[in-house]
Amino acid sequence: MLSATENTTMVAQRGVIARYRDYLPVSETTPVISLGEGSTPLIPCTRLSQRVGNGCRVLVKYEGLNPTGSFKDRGMTVAVSKAVEQRTAAVICASTGNTSASAAAYAARAGIRCAVILPAGKIASGKLVQAYAYGARVVAIDGNFDDALRIVRQLGERPEFAIVNSINPDRIAGQKSAAFEVVEDLRNAPDYHLLPVGNAGNISAYWAGYCEFHTLGKATKLPVMLGFQAAGSAPIFHGRVIDQPETLASAIRIGNPASWTAANAAIRDSSGAIDVVSDDEILDAQRWLASHEGIFVEPASAASIAGLFKCCDAADAAYPFRATPSEGATIVCTVTGHGLKDPEAIRIDASPTVAAMETDVLRVIGF
Ligand SMILES: *Cc1c(COP(=O)(O)O)cnc(C)c1O
């Protein structure tokens, strides 16, 4: 048996703060609230690379393997550690589901309270289950994510609450760690980095992380950043607030992104682009990735893969990978959350129940 202190030390040694303490806003006296997040695999994908062609090498950064099943844990370990250092009584957030799951888990670990404000009826079932299981106070509002964030900004004026949405800079600081890991795994930055965009904190964080490691000489280049929004929730693409954002990719159903300006700067400074993918393209990409590479992600996460397919299938020669020299670019796609979070997104073809006989079973298997 491990003592409680040993166990805490071991998990903290694996976490984002332990690995990247020097690049984060923490000191020796900051209590480390960790669940061993980060250090997720960067998976080389042979079939995905073949699908892209041009001799490109595609790798998938599988963020669903964080402790609560999404990349949100990278920022949450920093935000909750800082909240505890500042003796905050409670953390509060608006969420499309994954921020609330993560905030609830890290608050439970820290022994502080957590309140989550969610758009009623719009949260994937796995994520809602997490918020309750970790013991958060859940408040559903008759409104969308953008309404929930407005209320959280108001409540955050009160001294008892620390906001742990990505408007909290400690969240973005922690999320830079994903870019650090990519650079360390590849021993350089990739040529292209693709990711889904919702509130736009993550694309901003990756870009900040890449720039920081480039400045430090750990990478000799910077990636082109390509962000993908769902077609019905694409404020950055259209350049205007979307009042009623719609998409089945609930994690990116956001009409007024908090990190809009930073995301635009990342796209501009990296010579990148923002584009849209339809819900059908998202679901096709989700199934493709699970059945061809064994990586099961939630719908929003598959926006980066749908975007990759859109890039490589584009007739337009100016579209990113059409212009790529055939020696082969290194392409990283972040997949942001685990597929089990949103089980309803997968269609199950009910097969008939047969007699408990080898021959009957073999007939249904069909090969
Ligand atoms: C939060 C989230 C996103 C969107 O990230 P932003 O930083 O809000 O752009 C995408 N996918 C999943 C699974 C998420 O949880």
The ligand as a MOL file (V3000), in Angstrom:
LIG
                    3D

  0  0  0     0  0            999 V3000
M  V30 BEGIN CTAB
M  V30 COUNTS 15 15 0 0 0
M  V30 BEGIN ATOM
M  V30 1 C -13.3680 22.2960 -25.5180 0
M  V30 2 C -13.3370 21.3730 -26.6540 0
M  V30 3 C -13.0860 21.7920 -27.9700 0
M  V30 4 C -12.9180 23.2170 -28.3370 0
M  V30 5 O -11.7550 23.8020 -27.8080 0
M  V30 6 P -11.6590 25.3870 -27.7220 0
M  V30 7 O -10.4550 25.6550 -26.9330 0
M  V30 8 O -12.9190 25.8340 -27.0320 0
M  V30 9 O -11.6030 25.8940 -29.1190 0
M  V30 10 C -13.0240 20.8480 -28.9580 0
M  V30 11 N -13.2100 19.5400 -28.6950 0
M  V30 12 C -13.4560 19.0990 -27.4530 0
M  V30 13 C -13.6600 17.6500 -27.2390 0
M  V30 14 C -13.5260 19.9940 -26.3950 0
M  V30 15 O -13.7880 19.5470 -25.1700 0
M  V30 END ATOM
M  V30 BEGIN BOND
M  V30 1 1 1 2
M  V30 2 1 2 3
M  V30 3 2 2 14
M  V30 4 1 3 4
M  V30 5 2 3 10
M  V30 6 1 4 5
M  V30 7 1 5 6
M  V30 8 2 6 7
M  V30 9 1 6 8
M  V30 10 1 6 9
M  V30 11 1 10 11
M  V30 12 2 11 12
M  V30 13 1 12 13
M  V30 14 1 12 14
M  V30 15 1 14 15
M  V30 END BOND
M  V30 END CTAB
M  END
